[in-house]
């Protein structure tokens, strides 16, 4: 039976929400924080391979900046504001302005483009309490945000790279290409920019998808206020559809913030800005993953890969030494030294979907071996610690 991610989160001690801290503001326990780190570390390494540079931007900006960007008119009712020395500041609902000003801090040549900035940026949105739901809908969340500054001639190539990257990343987390579908979201009623800009941007995205021979649907009027977008949806193992990534084309912000690069003709030209996030938010993606895998995460994503249990108190010291050796070898291992029966400890580890359960008894100590139960399988006796760590590393590298 499929479980709600909030139930899985409690069973596996991943996260919790507390009224004293505020609705929609979850806190992540050590195992939940490890799962976040594993997701983001995979993404971070992929982004670096693809030529992105990581940046870091503040959580608040002057309200005047949000007015200049257009976010104030569009999002002011969904933003948090504060006063600093009499000036109004808005907590960021998006990371775009910070990346814009990093680009703006230096002059750029067409030879440098595309320039790609990435950030796991924490943003805040004043969601109404009635719509908050576990990790699916929260008030503070982390976006796998990135912005590509490119020439008009580079747009199609960059959009195609992003779609291919999305397919690759989703596959690593257990979603095949068949689970993914695309929507092209067009100009909303409330928007900035000229009709000509919107037509050019929309046609460019459509042509990119057509060139890849990717099927997509038109989602009329659901584009961002500054440009059209491709929305990436996945279907999980329960048949639920989730929107994760988005690729947004923007001719407006570069013009509004007077961004430029020096072209081959030695004149100033406005770059095109591509806003993109592939998993949407770490928190929401965690919830989707937990429900898709029903809590039984692939070993490379499991916060705890092995639970180690001593058969009796006399073996505790030895078991702890094996635990440390496994940890040093790169296995995420946790010992269970509670005053409970072996059966209870094994059962608890099974309910938490731990991939490997290791029991150390007198025979294992005498022979220097492990008794290993594989998730969903039987116990294997006589396993050497070195063989076990090699097996774990192999499964992790293959992302099985």
Beta strands, then each sheet from edge to edge (+ up, - down):
strand 1: 15-16
strand 2: 27-28
strand 3: 53-54
strand 4: 60-62
strand 5: 81-84
strand 6: 87-91
strand 7: 115-124
strand 8: 140-150
strand 9: 180-185
strand 10: 216-219
strand 11: 229-235
strand 12: 241-250
strand 13: 261-262
strand 14: 268-269
strand 15: 272-277
strand 16: 306-310
strand 17: 333-336
strand 18: 356-360
strand 19: 369-374
strand 20: 379-384
sheet 1: 1+ 2-
sheet 2: 3+ 7+ 8- 15+ 12- 11+ 9- 10-
sheet 3: 4+ 6- 5+
sheet 4: 13+ 14-
sheet 5: 17+ 16+ 18+ 19- 20+
end
